Amino acid sequence: MSFTLVAIEGPLKGTLLPLNGTEVSIGREESNTLSIDDLSASRHHCKISRDGDSFKLTDLSSRNGTLVNGKAVREHLLKQGDQIQVGASVFLFSQGATAPAGNPVELDDRSVISTTTRLFSQESVYLHAKQLESMLPSPGTARDLKTLLEISTAVQDAQTVEGLAHRVLELLLEAIPAERAAVLVTGGSTDSFESTFGLDRGGNSRQPVRVYPAVARRVLTDRMAIVVDNSEDSATNVRSVIAAPLVCGEELHGVIYADTSDPKTRFVESHLQLVTAAGAIAGMALASVRRLDALHAENQRLQAEINIRHDMIGESEPMIEIYRQIDRAAPTAASILIQGESGTGKELVARAIHRNSLRALKPFVAINCAALTETLLESELFGHERGAFTGALNMRKGRFEAADGGTLFLDEIGEMAPVLQVKLLRVLQEHEFERVGGTKPIRVDIRVIAATNKDLNAEVKKGAFRQDLYYRLKVISIHMPALRQRRKDIPPLATHFLRGYSEKAGRKVTGFSQDARAWMLQYDWPGNVRELQHAIEQAVIMSRSELVRLSDLREAVIDSGEVESTTPTRYHDAIEQARRQVIGQALEQAGGVYTEAAKLLGLHPVHLHRLVRELNMRPELKIKEFPKVV
């Protein structure tokens, strides 16, 4: 399916841009995908992001705003026929593979000097079976009934407003002597039109279909179809206009509008009867399609909140809020501070922000401030000149230069030494620095995202972290929830890790036993997602069946060295006592021979030895006399 932007007004008028990539940026700056030579457009005015067959338009805090169909928007899910105004430019969003070709619609506000014939919607003979039976058969009636049957059949398959409008207009242009026709769909009131679709006879011309809004509004206000004979409009040569409301019960959804410039042609009563009935049939179908569109748009809106490009797993309320914060923060250039316990996925959030930002095609560079000494960290961040220190045989660029144009992620920022905090503050303020041993200022364009598991506010109060740097970093603050605060996400996370490690180990481990699943939901996971990941990796390796059992998980958590004091002790004490009893009975039955006891338990001997060690059973087993195995 192909999608395009067509410039219909402005400096790029006539330009067609296929929307093939994941993002299109629009603005005055030459770095934009679509660069506009227009002072009324901002340097970075707006962007269009693609997710499958959905396109979201986002205004990038532009000076004059971004308009869709005449209304200012911050975000908007684009649909076929939407007109996007950026400064003096107007772009038509077109869904090429499914949207039929049509004509743009132009509203003409001039007054109409005319004579008028009217017909209320409910008065059409074609909508009343008894009246229709009383009519004498005629070729015209048969033709009109055939047209209405074709419209009824066609609209059943319509899935979009544009497809519905196109088919109805095609059939009407075959049945009435109009040269042009249009469908105008109302917005929230009868004073504005949400979308328009035009078609001329033959479908070859791309000239706009000129519509008189006064006629359309009169149709909507009076809820009736009208024929307007306009003999004095020399400017447009339009001689006759016919228009009917698109109605569904008490709801008004728009107007069918058609005209002709032929001075010998006038729309008559039979045409009015036909178009009125067509408006009622198409109105019901339009109401259904719009309801489906509304549901689809709502679904897309909700999906947009959680389907930003990221590598995180979770649908709990805390995570949905994180996705919303990422969506709001990503388009900005502000520094971001991500706080949260170790193992919660702070770097994944930083990567998601970068991937959904205007810097997505530029580098994402990460460094852990706690992993290096002060001297090494300074060199890593700022680079060094040749001879700056012993061993500096060549000039080396640092992480700031490597991230130029993109994003620099500073993990464990709370561990940064005070002298480096001063240098980092200068980069954030001045966007320049010198390499170690150098004197030449180097300018960079970077976005800094920092993360910490410390309470930086408390560190500021203790004097361990600079207050000015803290506020520079915390323009936007995101707090990652601990895994125990989003237990709903434990099963999908566990399943994800299980599949990955099963495939990696070449094992057929398909799931978790019931008690293992219950325990995972109950355990507090002090090491968060990282602890869960490591526990499942080890459990998959040690498991002797297709299911990860409670014993497999418990052993993995014990091996990880995490403290379990936050979990209910009576439950775990009972489990531990049961394990000791089962192992003791098996060893007694096997005469103390571990290989035999392991067979009885369905375990590998190495696994049994480890259990005995972890449960501290060796002292009691040493003094216990086992019967010999015969």
C-alpha positions as CSV (number, residue, x, y, z in Angstrom):
1,M,0.0,0.0,0.0
2,S,1.5,3.4,-1.0
3,F,1.0,6.7,0.7
4,T,1.9,10.1,-0.6
5,L,1.9,13.8,0.2
6,V,0.9,16.1,-2.6
7,A,1.7,19.8,-2.4
8,I,-1.4,21.6,-3.6
9,E,-0.5,25.1,-2.4
10,G,2.8,27.0,-1.7
11,P,6.3,27.0,-3.1
12,L,6.3,23.2,-3.7
13,K,2.9,23.1,-5.5
14,G,2.7,20.1,-7.7
15,T,5.4,18.1,-5.8
16,L,4.5,14.5,-4.9
17,L,6.4,12.9,-2.0
18,P,6.0,9.1,-1.5
19,L,5.9,8.3,2.3
20,N,8.2,5.3,2.2
21,G,10.2,5.8,5.4
22,T,9.3,5.7,9.0
23,E,9.4,9.5,9.4
24,V,9.1,12.7,7.3
25,S,10.1,16.0,8.7
26,I,8.8,19.3,7.3
27,G,10.2,22.8,7.8
28,R,12.3,25.6,6.5
29,E,15.7,24.0,7.4
30,E,17.4,22.2,4.6
31,S,18.0,19.1,6.8
32,N,14.2,18.4,6.7
33,T,12.9,15.6,4.4
34,L,10.6,18.3,3.0
35,S,12.3,21.7,3.0
36,I,10.1,24.7,2.3
37,D,11.4,28.1,1.3
38,D,8.7,29.9,3.3
39,L,9.4,32.3,6.2
40,S,6.0,31.6,7.7
41,A,7.1,28.0,8.3
42,S,9.4,27.2,11.3
43,R,12.8,25.6,10.8
44,H,11.5,22.4,12.2
45,H,7.7,22.7,11.8
46,C,6.2,19.3,12.0
47,K,6.8,15.6,11.3
48,I,4.9,12.6,10.1
49,S,5.6,9.3,11.8
50,R,4.7,6.0,10.3
51,D,3.6,2.9,12.2
52,G,2.5,0.2,9.7
53,D,-0.3,1.8,7.7
54,S,-0.9,4.5,10.3
55,F,0.5,8.0,10.0
56,K,0.7,10.5,12.9
57,L,1.3,14.2,12.3
58,T,3.0,16.0,15.2
59,D,3.5,19.7,15.4
60,L,7.0,20.5,16.7
61,S,6.1,23.6,18.7
62,S,6.1,25.6,15.4
63,R,5.6,29.4,15.6
64,N,2.5,29.6,13.4
65,G,1.1,26.1,14.2
66,T,0.2,23.2,12.0
67,L,-3.4,23.0,10.6
68,V,-5.3,19.9,9.4
69,N,-8.4,20.7,7.4
70,G,-8.3,24.3,8.7
71,K,-7.9,23.3,12.4
72,A,-4.8,23.7,14.5
73,V,-3.5,20.4,15.8
74,R,-0.7,19.2,18.1
75,E,-1.1,15.6,17.1
76,H,-3.4,14.1,14.5
77,L,-3.8,10.6,13.0
78,L,-3.9,11.3,9.2
79,K,-6.6,9.9,7.0
80,Q,-7.2,9.9,3.3
81,G,-7.9,13.4,2.0
82,D,-6.6,15.3,5.0
83,Q,-5.1,18.7,4.0
84,I,-2.1,19.7,6.1
85,Q,-1.2,23.5,6.1
86,V,2.4,24.5,7.0
87,G,2.8,28.2,6.6
88,A,1.7,29.1,3.1
89,S,1.9,25.5,1.9
90,V,-0.9,22.9,1.8
91,F,-0.2,19.2,1.4
92,L,-2.8,16.6,0.6
93,F,-2.4,13.2,2.3
94,S,-3.2,10.4,-0.1
95,Q,-3.5,6.7,0.4
96,G,-2.5,5.7,-3.1
97,A,-3.2,2.0,-3.3
98,T,-6.7,2.0,-1.9
99,A,-7.9,5.6,-2.3
100,P,-9.5,6.3,-5.7
101,A,-8.4,9.2,-7.7
102,G,-10.6,12.3,-7.3
103,N,-10.7,16.0,-7.6
104,P,-9.9,18.6,-4.9
105,V,-12.9,20.6,-3.7
106,E,-12.8,24.4,-3.6
107,L,-15.3,26.3,-1.5
108,D,-16.7,29.5,-3.2
109,D,-18.2,32.0,-0.8
110,R,-19.8,34.2,-3.4
111,S,-23.6,34.6,-3.1
112,V,-25.8,32.7,-5.5
113,I,-28.5,34.4,-7.5
114,S,-31.0,31.7,-8.1
115,T,-34.4,30.1,-8.2
116,T,-34.8,27.0,-6.1
117,T,-36.8,23.7,-6.0
118,R,-36.9,21.9,-2.7
119,L,-37.6,18.4,-1.4
120,F,-37.5,17.1,2.2
121,S,-35.4,14.0,2.7
122,Q,-38.4,11.9,3.9
123,E,-40.5,13.0,0.8
124,S,-38.6,11.0,-1.8
125,V,-40.9,8.5,-3.5
126,Y,-38.0,6.1,-3.7
127,L,-38.0,5.8,0.1
128,H,-41.7,4.9,0.3
129,A,-42.8,1.6,-1.1
130,K,-46.5,2.4,-1.3
131,Q,-45.9,5.7,-3.2
132,L,-43.5,3.8,-5.5
133,E,-46.2,1.1,-6.3
134,S,-48.6,3.8,-7.3
135,M,-46.3,5.3,-9.8
136,L,-46.6,4.4,-13.5
137,P,-43.7,2.4,-14.7
138,S,-41.2,4.4,-16.9
139,P,-37.7,4.0,-18.2
140,G,-36.6,6.8,-15.9
141,T,-38.0,5.2,-12.8
142,A,-36.4,1.9,-13.7
143,R,-33.0,3.6,-14.3
144,D,-33.2,5.4,-11.0
145,L,-34.2,2.2,-9.1
146,K,-31.2,0.4,-10.7
147,T,-28.9,3.3,-9.6
148,L,-30.2,3.2,-6.1
149,L,-29.8,-0.6,-6.0
150,E,-26.2,-0.3,-7.2
151,I,-25.5,2.4,-4.6
152,S,-27.1,0.1,-1.9
153,T,-24.9,-2.8,-3.0
154,A,-21.7,-0.7,-3.3
155,V,-21.9,1.0,0.1
156,Q,-22.1,-2.4,1.8
157,D,-18.5,-3.0,0.9
158,A,-17.2,0.5,1.7
159,Q,-14.6,0.6,4.5
160,T,-13.6,4.2,4.2
161,V,-15.4,7.5,3.8
162,E,-13.3,8.2,0.6
163,G,-14.2,4.8,-1.0
164,L,-17.9,5.3,-0.2
165,A,-17.9,8.8,-1.6
166,H,-16.1,7.9,-4.7
167,R,-18.5,5.0,-5.6
168,V,-21.6,7.1,-4.8
169,L,-20.4,9.9,-7.0
170,E,-19.5,7.6,-9.9
171,L,-23.0,6.1,-9.9
172,L,-24.7,9.5,-9.6
173,L,-22.7,11.0,-12.5
174,E,-23.9,8.1,-14.6
175,A,-27.5,8.7,-13.7
176,I,-27.9,12.5,-13.7
177,P,-26.6,15.2,-16.2
178,A,-24.0,16.6,-13.9
179,E,-20.5,17.5,-15.0
180,R,-19.0,17.5,-11.5
181,A,-20.0,16.2,-8.1
182,A,-18.8,16.3,-4.5
183,V,-19.4,14.8,-1.1
184,L,-18.8,17.1,1.9
185,V,-18.6,15.4,5.3
186,T,-19.6,17.6,8.3
187,G,-17.3,18.0,11.3
188,G,-18.6,18.7,14.8
189,S,-21.3,21.2,13.4
190,T,-23.0,22.1,10.2
191,D,-20.7,25.2,9.9
192,S,-17.6,23.3,8.9
193,F,-16.7,20.3,6.8
194,E,-14.3,17.7,8.1
195,S,-13.4,16.3,4.7
196,T,-14.4,16.7,1.0
197,F,-14.2,14.5,-2.0
198,G,-14.8,15.6,-5.6
199,L,-15.2,13.9,-9.0
200,D,-15.8,15.1,-12.5
201,R,-17.4,13.2,-15.4
202,G,-14.9,11.0,-16.9
203,G,-12.5,11.4,-14.0
204,N,-9.7,12.8,-16.2
205,S,-9.5,16.3,-15.0
206,R,-7.8,17.3,-11.7
207,Q,-9.4,20.7,-11.7
208,P,-11.1,21.6,-8.4
209,V,-14.8,21.0,-8.0
210,R,-16.1,24.4,-6.9
211,V,-18.8,24.2,-4.3
212,Y,-21.0,27.0,-2.9
213,P,-20.9,26.6,0.9
214,A,-24.1,28.7,1.2
215,V,-25.9,26.0,-0.8
216,A,-24.5,23.2,1.3
217,R,-25.3,24.9,4.6
218,R,-28.8,25.6,3.5
219,V,-29.3,21.9,2.7
220,L,-28.0,21.0,6.2
221,T,-30.0,23.7,8.0
222,D,-33.3,23.0,6.3
223,R,-32.6,19.2,6.1
224,M,-33.9,19.2,2.6
225,A,-32.6,18.6,-1.0
226,I,-32.6,21.5,-3.3
227,V,-32.1,22.4,-7.0
228,V,-30.6,25.8,-7.6
229,D,-30.8,27.4,-11.1
230,N,-28.1,30.0,-11.3
231,S,-28.3,31.8,-14.6
232,E,-26.2,34.9,-13.6
233,D,-22.9,33.3,-12.5
234,S,-20.7,34.3,-15.4
235,A,-17.5,33.8,-13.4
236,T,-17.9,30.0,-13.0
237,N,-20.5,29.3,-15.7
238,V,-22.4,27.0,-13.3
239,R,-26.0,26.9,-14.5
240,S,-27.6,24.4,-12.2
241,V,-26.8,22.9,-8.8
242,I,-28.4,20.0,-7.0
243,A,-27.6,19.1,-3.4
244,A,-29.1,16.7,-0.9
245,P,-28.3,15.9,2.8
246,L,-26.5,12.7,3.9
247,V,-28.8,11.6,6.7
248,C,-29.1,8.7,9.1
249,G,-32.2,9.1,11.2
250,E,-31.8,12.4,13.0
251,E,-28.1,12.6,12.3
252,L,-26.7,14.8,9.6
253,H,-23.4,13.6,8.1
254,G,-22.9,15.8,5.1
255,V,-24.0,16.8,1.7
256,I,-24.0,15.3,-1.8
257,Y,-23.5,18.2,-4.3
258,A,-23.5,18.2,-8.1
259,D,-23.6,20.9,-10.8
260,T,-23.5,21.5,-14.5
261,S,-22.3,24.4,-16.7
262,D,-24.4,23.4,-19.7
263,P,-26.9,26.2,-20.3
264,K,-29.3,23.7,-21.9
265,T,-29.3,21.4,-18.9
266,R,-31.4,21.9,-15.8
267,F,-31.8,19.5,-12.9
268,V,-35.5,18.5,-12.6
269,E,-37.9,16.9,-10.1
270,S,-36.9,13.3,-11.0
271,H,-33.2,14.1,-10.4
272,L,-34.1,15.6,-7.0
273,Q,-36.0,12.4,-6.1
274,L,-33.0,10.3,-7.0
275,V,-30.3,12.3,-5.3
276,T,-32.5,12.7,-2.1
277,A,-32.9,8.9,-1.9
278,A,-29.2,8.4,-2.6
279,G,-28.4,10.8,0.2
280,A,-30.5,8.7,2.6
281,I,-28.9,5.4,1.6
282,A,-25.4,6.8,1.5
283,G,-26.0,8.6,4.8
284,M,-26.7,5.4,6.7
285,A,-23.6,3.8,5.2
286,L,-21.5,6.9,6.0
287,A,-22.7,6.8,9.6
288,S,-21.5,3.2,9.9
289,V,-18.1,4.0,8.2
290,R,-17.6,7.0,10.4
291,R,-18.3,5.0,13.6
292,L,-15.8,2.4,12.4
293,D,-13.3,5.2,11.6
294,A,-13.8,6.7,15.1
295,L,-13.2,3.3,16.7
296,H,-10.1,2.8,14.5
297,A,-8.8,6.2,15.4
298,E,-9.4,5.6,19.1
299,N,-7.6,2.3,18.8
300,Q,-4.7,3.9,16.9
301,R,-4.6,6.7,19.5
302,L,-4.3,4.2,22.3
303,Q,-1.8,2.1,20.4
304,A,0.2,5.2,19.7
305,E,0.6,5.7,23.4
306,I,2.1,2.2,23.9
307,N,3.4,1.4,20.5
308,I,6.2,3.9,20.3
309,R,9.3,2.2,19.0
310,H,10.9,0.6,22.0
311,D,12.3,-2.7,23.3
312,M,10.4,-2.8,26.5
313,I,7.7,-5.3,27.6
314,G,4.8,-4.4,29.8
315,E,1.2,-3.3,29.6
316,S,0.6,-2.4,33.3
317,E,-0.6,1.1,34.1
318,P,2.9,2.2,35.4
319,M,4.4,1.2,32.1
320,I,1.7,2.8,29.9
321,E,2.5,6.0,31.8
322,I,6.2,5.5,31.0
323,Y,5.3,5.1,27.3
324,R,3.2,8.3,27.4
325,Q,6.1,10.2,29.0
326,I,8.5,8.9,26.3
327,D,6.0,10.0,23.6
328,R,5.9,13.5,25.1
329,A,9.6,13.8,25.8
330,A,11.0,12.3,22.6
331,P,10.2,15.2,20.1
332,T,11.8,17.8,22.4
333,A,15.4,18.7,22.7
334,A,15.4,18.9,26.5
335,S,17.8,17.0,28.8
336,I,16.2,14.1,30.7
337,L,16.9,12.5,34.0
338,I,15.7,8.9,34.4
339,Q,15.6,7.7,38.0
340,G,14.8,4.3,39.4
341,E,16.2,1.2,41.1
342,S,18.9,-0.9,39.4
343,G,17.6,-3.4,36.9
344,T,14.4,-1.5,36.0
345,G,15.4,-0.7,32.4
346,K,16.5,2.9,32.5
347,E,18.8,2.5,29.4
348,L,15.9,1.0,27.5
349,V,13.9,4.1,28.2
350,A,16.8,6.3,27.0
351,R,17.1,4.3,23.8
352,A,13.3,4.6,23.2
353,I,13.4,8.3,23.6
354,H,16.3,8.5,21.1
355,R,14.6,6.2,18.6
356,N,11.4,8.3,18.6
357,S,13.2,11.7,18.5
358,L,14.3,13.9,15.6
359,R,17.8,12.5,16.3
360,A,16.8,8.9,15.6
361,L,19.1,8.6,12.6
362,K,22.1,10.0,14.5
363,P,24.3,8.1,17.1
364,F,23.1,6.9,20.5
365,V,26.2,6.7,22.7
366,A,26.1,5.2,26.2
367,I,28.6,5.3,29.0
368,N,28.5,4.0,32.6
369,C,29.9,6.7,34.9
370,A,30.4,4.2,37.7
371,A,32.5,1.8,35.6
372,L,35.5,4.0,35.2
373,T,37.9,5.9,37.4
374,E,37.7,9.7,37.3
375,T,40.7,10.0,35.0
376,L,39.5,7.4,32.6
377,L,36.0,8.7,32.6
378,E,37.2,12.2,31.7
379,S,39.2,10.8,28.8
380,E,36.3,8.7,27.6
381,L,33.9,11.6,27.7
382,F,36.0,14.4,26.3
383,G,38.7,12.5,24.4
384,H,42.4,13.5,24.6
385,E,45.1,15.0,22.5
386,R,48.3,13.2,21.6
387,G,50.7,13.4,24.5
388,A,48.1,14.6,27.0
389,F,49.3,11.9,29.4
390,T,51.5,8.8,29.5
391,G,50.2,6.4,26.9
392,A,48.3,9.0,24.9
393,L,50.2,8.1,21.7
394,N,47.4,9.4,19.4
395,M,44.6,11.9,19.5
396,R,41.4,10.2,20.5
397,K,37.8,11.6,20.2
398,G,35.6,11.1,23.2
399,R,32.0,10.1,23.7
400,F,30.7,13.7,23.3
401,E,32.2,14.0,19.8
402,A,31.0,10.5,18.9
403,A,27.4,11.5,19.9
404,D,27.4,14.7,17.9
405,G,24.0,15.3,16.4
406,G,22.6,12.4,18.5
407,T,22.1,11.4,22.1
408,L,24.6,10.8,24.9
409,F,23.3,8.5,27.7
410,L,25.2,8.9,31.0
411,D,24.3,6.0,33.2
412,E,24.9,6.1,37.0
413,I,25.4,9.9,36.8
414,G,25.2,10.0,40.6
415,E,28.7,8.5,40.7
416,M,30.3,11.2,38.6
417,A,33.2,13.0,40.4
418,P,32.6,16.8,41.3
419,V,35.4,18.0,38.9
420,L,33.7,16.2,36.0
421,Q,30.3,17.5,37.1
422,V,31.7,21.0,36.5
423,K,32.8,20.1,33.0
424,L,29.6,18.4,32.1
425,L,27.6,21.5,33.2
426,R,29.7,23.6,30.8
427,V,28.9,21.3,27.9
428,L,25.2,21.5,28.7
429,Q,25.3,25.3,29.0
430,E,27.8,26.2,26.2
431,H,27.6,23.1,23.9
432,E,31.4,23.1,23.8
433,F,34.4,21.6,25.6
434,E,38.2,20.9,25.1
435,R,39.8,17.5,24.9
436,V,42.1,16.4,27.7
437,G,45.4,18.2,27.0
438,G,43.8,20.4,24.4
439,T,43.0,24.1,24.2
440,K,40.8,24.3,21.2
441,P,37.0,24.5,21.9
442,I,35.0,21.8,20.2
443,R,31.3,22.5,19.6
444,V,28.8,19.7,19.7
445,D,25.1,19.3,19.2
446,I,23.9,16.6,21.5
447,R,21.0,15.7,23.7
448,V,22.0,14.4,27.2
449,I,19.9,11.7,28.9
450,A,21.2,10.8,32.4
451,A,20.2,7.9,34.7
452,T,20.7,7.1,38.3
453,N,19.5,4.7,41.0
454,K,20.3,7.3,43.6
455,D,18.1,10.0,45.1
456,L,19.9,13.0,43.5
457,N,17.9,15.5,45.4
458,A,19.3,14.0,48.6
459,E,22.8,13.9,47.1
460,V,22.4,17.7,46.3
461,K,21.4,18.4,49.9
462,K,24.5,16.4,51.1
463,G,26.7,18.4,48.8
464,A,27.7,15.3,46.8
465,F,26.0,16.5,43.6
466,R,25.9,20.0,42.1
467,Q,22.5,21.6,42.4
468,D,22.9,23.6,39.1
469,L,23.8,20.4,37.2
470,Y,20.9,18.6,38.8
471,Y,18.4,21.1,37.5
472,R,20.1,21.2,34.1
473,L,19.7,17.5,33.7
474,K,16.2,17.3,35.2
475,V,14.4,19.4,32.6
476,I,12.3,16.3,32.1
477,S,12.2,13.7,34.8
478,I,11.1,10.1,34.4
479,H,10.9,7.6,37.2
480,M,11.0,3.9,36.3
481,P,8.8,1.7,38.5
482,A,10.3,-1.3,40.3
483,L,9.1,-4.7,39.0
484,R,7.2,-5.3,42.3
485,Q,5.1,-2.1,41.4
486,R,4.1,-3.6,38.1
487,R,3.5,-7.3,38.8
488,K,1.1,-7.6,35.9
489,D,4.2,-7.4,33.6
490,I,6.0,-10.3,35.3
491,P,4.3,-13.1,33.2
492,P,4.9,-11.5,29.8
493,L,8.5,-10.7,30.8
494,A,9.1,-14.2,32.0
495,T,7.6,-15.7,28.9
496,H,9.8,-13.5,26.7
497,F,13.0,-14.4,28.6
498,L,12.0,-18.1,28.6
499,R,11.5,-18.2,24.8
500,G,14.8,-16.5,24.2
501,Y,16.9,-18.6,26.5
502,S,15.2,-21.8,25.5
503,E,16.1,-21.2,21.9
504,K,19.6,-20.1,22.8
505,A,20.2,-23.2,24.9
506,G,18.7,-25.5,22.4
507,R,16.2,-26.7,25.0
508,K,12.5,-27.3,24.7
509,V,11.3,-25.5,27.8
510,T,7.7,-24.3,27.0
511,G,6.4,-22.7,30.2
512,F,6.2,-22.5,34.0
513,S,4.5,-24.8,36.5
514,Q,1.6,-23.4,38.3
515,D,3.5,-23.0,41.6
516,A,6.4,-21.4,39.8
517,R,4.1,-18.9,38.2
518,A,2.5,-18.1,41.5
519,W,5.8,-17.7,43.2
520,M,7.1,-15.3,40.5
521,L,4.1,-13.1,41.1
522,Q,4.6,-13.2,44.8
523,Y,8.3,-12.6,45.0
524,D,9.4,-9.0,45.3
525,W,12.3,-9.2,42.8
526,P,14.7,-6.7,44.6
527,G,17.0,-6.9,41.5
528,N,14.0,-6.1,39.3
529,V,13.8,-7.1,35.6
530,R,17.5,-7.9,35.6
531,E,17.1,-10.4,38.4
532,L,14.1,-12.0,36.7
533,Q,16.0,-12.3,33.5
534,H,19.0,-14.0,35.1
535,A,16.8,-16.3,37.2
536,I,15.0,-17.5,34.1
537,E,18.2,-18.0,32.2
538,Q,19.6,-20.2,34.9
539,A,16.3,-22.0,35.4
540,V,16.1,-22.9,31.7
541,I,19.6,-24.4,31.8
542,M,19.0,-26.4,35.0
543,S,15.4,-27.5,34.3
544,R,15.0,-31.3,33.7
545,S,11.5,-31.0,32.1
546,E,9.5,-28.9,29.6
547,L,8.3,-26.7,32.5
548,V,10.3,-24.5,34.7
549,R,9.4,-25.6,38.3
550,L,9.5,-23.7,41.5
551,S,12.7,-25.4,42.6
552,D,14.4,-24.3,39.5
553,L,13.5,-20.7,40.1
554,R,14.2,-20.7,43.8
555,E,17.7,-22.1,43.1
556,A,18.4,-19.5,40.5
557,V,17.3,-16.7,42.9
558,I,19.5,-18.2,45.7
559,D,22.4,-18.3,43.4
560,S,21.9,-14.7,42.4
561,G,22.6,-13.7,46.0
562,E,19.4,-11.5,46.2
563,V,17.9,-11.2,49.7
564,E,14.3,-12.6,50.0
565,S,13.5,-11.0,53.3
566,T,10.6,-9.1,51.7
567,T,8.7,-12.2,50.8
568,P,6.4,-14.1,53.2
569,T,8.7,-16.3,55.3
570,R,6.3,-19.0,56.4
571,Y,5.6,-20.0,52.8
572,H,9.3,-20.2,51.8
573,D,10.2,-22.0,55.1
574,A,7.5,-24.6,54.4
575,I,8.8,-25.1,50.8
576,E,12.4,-25.3,52.0
577,Q,11.5,-27.9,54.7
578,A,9.6,-29.9,52.1
579,R,12.6,-29.9,49.8
580,R,14.9,-31.0,52.6
581,Q,12.5,-33.8,53.5
582,V,12.2,-35.1,49.9
583,I,16.0,-35.0,49.3
584,G,16.7,-36.7,52.7
585,Q,14.2,-39.5,51.9
586,A,15.7,-40.0,48.4
587,L,19.2,-40.2,49.8
588,E,18.1,-42.6,52.5
589,Q,16.4,-44.8,50.0
590,A,19.5,-44.7,47.7
591,G,21.8,-45.6,50.6
592,G,23.5,-42.2,50.4
593,V,24.5,-42.7,46.7
594,Y,23.9,-39.4,45.0
595,T,23.5,-40.8,41.5
596,E,20.8,-43.2,42.6
597,A,19.0,-40.5,44.7
598,A,19.2,-38.1,41.7
599,K,17.5,-40.8,39.5
600,L,14.7,-41.2,42.1
601,L,14.2,-37.4,42.1
602,G,14.5,-36.9,38.4
603,L,17.4,-34.6,38.8
604,H,21.0,-34.5,37.5
605,P,23.5,-35.6,40.1
606,V,25.2,-32.2,39.9
607,H,21.9,-30.5,40.5
608,L,21.3,-32.7,43.6
609,H,24.8,-31.8,45.0
610,R,24.0,-28.2,44.5
611,L,20.7,-28.5,46.3
612,V,22.3,-30.2,49.3
613,R,24.9,-27.5,49.5
614,E,22.4,-24.6,49.2
615,L,20.1,-26.1,51.8
616,N,23.1,-26.7,54.1
617,M,22.2,-30.4,54.5
618,R,25.8,-31.7,54.4
619,P,26.4,-31.6,58.2
620,E,23.3,-33.6,59.0
621,L,24.0,-36.1,56.1
622,K,27.6,-36.7,57.3
623,I,26.4,-38.0,60.7
624,K,23.4,-39.9,59.2
625,E,23.9,-43.7,58.5
626,F,22.3,-44.8,55.3
627,P,21.4,-48.4,54.5
628,K,23.6,-49.9,51.8
629,V,22.0,-50.3,48.4
630,V,21.9,-53.9,47.4
